[in-house]
Amino acid sequence: MKNSATFVLLISIALFSGCMHKTEETKTPASIDKPSMIWFDAEANFQRFSYPDSIDYYLEKIKNIGFTDAIIDIRPITGEVLYKSDYAPQMTEWKGFERTDFDYLGHFIKKAHELGLRVHASMNTFVGGHNYFDRGQVYANHPEWATMVYTPTEGIVSIMSQKKKYSAMINPINTDFQKHILNVFREVVSKYPDLDGIILDRVRYDGIMADFSDFTRHKFEEYLGEKIQNFPEDIYEWKTDENGKSNYVPGKYFKKWIEWRAMNIYNFMSLAAKTVKEVNPEISFGTYTGAWYPSYFEVGVNWASNQYDVSKDFDWATPEYKNYGYAEVLDLFTVGNYYTDITMDEYLQNNNLVKNETDSKAARGTWYCVEGSCEKIKEILNGHPFYGGILVDQFYDNPQQLSRSIAMNFQASDGLMMFDIVHVIQKNLWKEVEDGFKMAADPDFFKTEANKK
């Protein structure tokens, strides 16, 4: 009897210890009543996520931290896709690694839904080649899709010749390409009826230098209702100073050119939304853009509300420019608050000169910190929600700032978007991510931090 009692006691202790061990392993995510998204880039994660069990492991990991959504990139900048398509080539190999044949996106959706996570398919839109590797649709069979860029030194040339630009961007008004990419959008939504959303990336011109093809000139002249006598100088002209630095000098049609390009992107976004909603009216239609609105006109994009009169604040905008704000077209909007200064006080102290990926020149101002960016964006979106985005690799040298950026984006916007999971994995920044969620759950975190100083 005594031996039996001892045995029962030992079993009870073992079971209790096992329960305690499991409790310690299962982390309770910080309580934040806002969506949080993390991006899975196609190329950077190609080998790692070529195995279903690896997908499962990292989906469980992000769920335990507190993320609510996974963004799965299925059309990288080469124009290939990560599913079996009737319209686009499938990427089955990257940098020599061959992926085994399995339903990549389908597995993400199935496992994520089991965990209570939403899944959005991300597709790079107006791009069809990787210039570093001479790989992609524009290299394989569609060089005519590639945008023609007006450069300071070479004149008008194909973007495929510009090897410092890794993305071989497409002319957004190329009708053949538009037909192709809309077929891809339609196909994805049809093949994956359980998909929660579509997020379009790079729905833009390459930059201020694009597009200067003969086709574009003809279409712009139709818009103007007159012939352009000096092209491209009547749009703008490159001038080089005594230090060898080139800047563009606007010509007489510059503002109408900016307006027209915004109209082209607006028209496409409206058409893309209609295309996916015709297949699945319930699917979320969204996009990612850079947060630097004061210079985003350079890529032909007006992501503001159409109720915001841009011309009152910015001298590059015509009064008609506001008509092509596409905020009202979207269900979900994510912006890249890609700044290393978090608060406005920090920015004012550091006074950093900031040049973002799509900019032709650097700029200063409180727009270029996370807090200031969110405050400005609220004004121009006229109440439409947005998720503040983070570029994780900006914080490799200062990981504590990653935590603070997470907290500020949560607190100052309507949610979080983090790009990209590969940066978190490679530098093992999971603790900093978790710390950011914990900071965000404290509404007084930044006040307390300021008082400590």
MOZIJO-V684587 format. One line per field, one symbol per residue. phi: phi as a letter, one per 20 degrees, with the letter a starting at -180 (. if undefined). A space follows every 10 residues. Layout:
BEGIN
phi = ???
END
This chain:
BEGIN
phi = .fffffffff ffffffffff fffffeeeff ecebfbdced ffffdgfgde cgffgggfff fffffpfdcd ddfccfffnf cdbfcedcfe edbblneeef ebfgfgfgfg ffffeneecd eecfdebbad ffdlcpffef bcfffffede efddmecfff eeffefeefd fgeffffgff ffffgfffff fcfefeadce dleaffrfed dcffffgfff ffffnbeefc deffeacfcd efenedcedg dfdgffffff fffffgffff ffffffffeb feffdbbdcf eeggdfgfdm cdefffeeef ffdcfedegf gffdfdgfee ebcdceeece eeeffffffe lfedcegeee bebcqffebf ffgffffgfe elnffbdfdc efffdgebff fffffgffff fecerccdcc ffffffdlef ffffffffff fefdgfffff fff
END
